[in-house]
């Protein structure tokens, strides 16, 4: 009997110098690079992702305090997928098997239905299309409430970008954000604060050095094309993640004591714990029956 890989079927797509690999489990971005050089630090085909690498965060990104929230007058209790901090983390789709809808030379479309379960009240259908082309990787996100009850919703993704660093300390990082989220020791929201005069002011770039980031940013400055861009650079190498509306947040993670794991840059439609009242709640999306969410983000580099 053939051995089944930890992330199931592997879908390789390419265009020109770009190549990406998506997986059946989690619709995970396992690899992405250009001309043989990695832009995303992924993982081997015979391994499972760690640290959320490349995974899709649906129907919420980041954390929910105690896995508990009240929606439409009903208390909900999610499984605590981050036991040390007593939080529900990164949604319900990371380890689910996504159905292949279409595979072409340069794109792959996958779909998942999330049905009612402990802590989740409705029926959500999520569709993702990853496409490689002249501008790198583009990810089109669509989610639809196909059930009879309204549901809370947020989306995020968790790629790790690399510019060939041996340590994240040496990377120059630009985050065009005017505000950052102050958090408690469980990484849950306290307040949205101005980056001015803080180590979180990376609007014009800065070498990471001894900064320890596991930080959500908002107030993102956008170009004429409507996109914000987080950029990593080291010598001639660069990598960039961009987001369009409605992605108003990004999380940047430089790792803990181990500083050689590359840098996660996560596009998010809302901040941590948006299902609960607090400083991020205003960005929660409520999908009524028949309601839809659409978003687009991407990665490029050299």
C-alpha positions, 0 to 999 in steps of 0.5 A, a space after each residue: 500500500 502506498 504511503 499517504 503524505 501528512 498533508 495529503 495530495 500535493 498540487 504543484 503549479 508554475 508559471 515562468 520562474 515561479 513555482 508553488 505547491 498547495 496541499 489537500 490538507 488545509 489548502 496549505 501553501 507548502 512551497 513558493 519560490 522563484 528560479 529555485 530560490 524560496 520566497 516562502 519557507 515551507 516544509 517537506 512533503 513528508 512533514 506536517 506544518 508547524 507553527 501554522 506554516 502556510 495554513 488557512 485561518 477560517 472562520 477566524 484568524 488568531 485567537 479567541 479568548 477562552 474559546 468563548 463568545 456570544 453570537 446572536 444571543 447564544 453562548 458558544 464554546 470552541 475547543 481550546 486549540 492553544 491550551 497553554 494560553 487557554 485560547 481557541 486558535 486559528 479557526 477550523 480549516 487548518 487540518 481539514 481535507 479540502 476538495 479539489 475543484 480545478 487544477 491547471 498548470 498555473 492555478 489550483 482551486 479548492 473548497 471546504 464546507 464547515 458544518 455546525 459543531 461545538 462553538 460554531 453555529 452555521 454552514 460556511 463554504 470557503 473557496 480558495 484559488 492560488 494562481 502563479 503568474 508574472 506578479 508572483 502568487 495571487 490568492 483569491 478568497 471567497 466565503 459564503 454562508 450557505 446555511 440558514 443562520 447568520 455566522 461571525 466570520 474572519 479570515 487570515 493566512 499564515 505564510 512564512 517569508 524568507 530572504 535567505 536569512 540565517 537569523 531573522 535579526 538581520 532582515 530589514 522589515 517594512 510594515 506600513 502600519 500606523 497602529 499596533 495592537 497591545 496585548 496581554 500575556 495571553 496575546 489577547 487585545 488590550 488596546 490599539 496604539 499609535 506606533 510612533 516612538 515605539 519599536 513597532 514603528 516600521 513604516 519606513 523600514 528597519 533591521 529587526 535586530 532584537 525586536 521580538 514580534 508577535 504583533 498585529 498591525 492595522 491602520 495600513 498605508 496603501 498604494 494607488 492600487 489599493 494594496 498595502 505591502 509588508 516587505 522583507 529585504 536582505 542584500 539583493 534578496 526581497 520578499 513582499 506580501 500584499 493585501 487588498 480590501 477587506 484585509 485591514 490587519 496583518 500579524 508579523 511573527 519573528 519567532 520566539 527564542 529560536 530566531 532562524 525560523 523566518 518571518 510570518 506575515 499574515 494578512 487578516 480581515 480582523 484582529 485577534 479575539 474579534 468575536 468578542 467585544 473589545 478593540 478589534 470587534 468592529 472589524 468582525 464580519 457577520 455573514 447573513 444567510 446567502 452573504 459572501 466575503 471576497 478578498 485577495 492577497 499575494 506574495 512576490 519576491 526575488 
